[in-house]
Amino acid sequence: MSLHNLFPLNPRTVRLCRIVGICIFIAAFLLPACKFAGGRSELINLGTYSGWKCAWFSLVLIIVPETYRSPFLLAVFGGLINPMIVAYLACYTPRFARTRRILSWAIFACMISTWAFFAINQFFFLIGHILWVAGIALILAGEFSEPPSELLPG
């Protein structure tokens, strides 16, 4: 049994979830998102990071060559979630249903890499990260509650 059979949502509910999700997603950037809990790290500034600092840091790591040979590559994948969310929201017409579905699975995979980065580098997630994930879940909720267009009759 698939998720859309368990939780069928009408289009108005999906739209409301998406709007609330966007608001929570944006608010999460202003809150503390993670905190370093270990003894040693390659990071310069150990402590608590707000969501926007985490996003900035993970995107800056793309241009650092050492990133690709370290666990920080997992942080880069986590940082790619934010642009993928923007791309997902930009593809909101039925014509891009397949693109949205692919982006939603890519976002999910990148989320797992974020948690792996936290575990490897001894970070604890804080309220900002929890709300960031909740916002993403609400934005993507409609994607997993509607049957894929290939399964629809007609």
N, C-alpha and C positions, 0 to 999 in steps of 0.2 A: 504494500500500500504506500503510495507516495504522499508527500507532505501536502500537496494541493488537495488531496482527497480528505485529509484529516482537518485542515484549516482552510476551508474555502473563504476567500475574502471578496467582497464586492469592490468595484473600482474606486468608490468613494473612500472606503476604509484604507485601501492601498495608498491612495493619494494623501490621506491624512497621516498615515504612518510615515510616508516619505517626507512630508513637511516637518513633522515632529522630529524625525531622524536627522534631517538637515540642521535643525536648530540645536539639537543636542550635540551633533558632530562638531559644529562651529564653536559652541560653548566649551567643549572639551579642550580646545587649544589654549584656553586661558587658565586652565586648572593644572595643578601638579600632576604629572603623568607617571613618572617613575622615579625611583630612588635607588642609588647605589648602596648595596648592603655588604659588599665584600671588603677584604683588606687591601688588595693590590689591584690595580687596573692600569691599562694603557691610556685611559682617559685623563685629560688634563684637569678638568674641574669635576671632582667627585662630589656628589650630593644629590639634591632633588632637581629634576628637570620639569619644566612646564611643557605642555603639549606642543606649543609652537617651537620651542627649543629642540625637542625631540625630532620634529618634522624637519627643521632646518638642518640639524646635525646629520640626520640620516641621508638627506639629499646632498649635502656637501661631501659626504664620504664617497660619492660616485667618482669624484675627480681625484681622489687620493689613491695612487697605485697600490699601496700596501693593503688596501681594503680587500682586494680580490684574493688575498692569501691569508685571510684572517676571519674570525667569527663576525667581524663587523659587516661582512657581506650580507649576513642575515638582517642587519639593521637597515641596509640599503633596500632590501626587498620590502621591509616594513614601511620605509619612507615612500615607496612607490604606490602604496595604497591610496594616499591622498590624491595624486593626479588621476589614478584609476577611478576613484569615486567621482571626480569632476567629469571624466570621460563617460562614465556610466550615466550620470545625470544628463549629459548632453545628447545621449542616444536614446531619448525617451519616446521615440515614435515606434509604432509597430514594425516599421521597416527594419529597425535595428534590433529586433528581438534576439536574434542569435548572438550578436555582438554583446548585448547586455548580459546574456547568459554566460558567455565566455569570460567577460570581465568579472562577473560575480564569483565564478570559481577561482579566477586568478587572485582576486581580493582575499578569498578564503585561504588560499595557499600562502599568500604573503603574510596573512595574520598569524598563521602557524609559525612562519619563520621569525616573526617578531617575538613570539613567546619563547622560541628556542634561543634567540639572542638574549632575552632576559635571563633564562635559566643558565646559560653558559657563562654569562658575564656577571652573575650575581646581582641582578636588579630586581626590585620589587615593583609591581605595578600599583599605582595609586588611583584615586578617584577620577582623574582626568583620562587615564587609559580605559578604565571601566566604562565611563560615559562615551568615549570615542568608539569603543566596540559596540556599545548599545546603540549609538547613533547609526553606525554602519549596518547593524542588524535590522534596524527599522527601515533604513533606506532600501535594503535588499529584500525585505520581507515579502514584498509583492512578487518578486522574481521567483520565489520558491513556493508561493501559494497559488500561482496560476499555472495551468498545464502548459507545457511547451506548445508552440504554435503547430508543430508537426503532428501532435496528438489530437488536435481539435478536428471535429468532423467538418467536412465541407470543403 
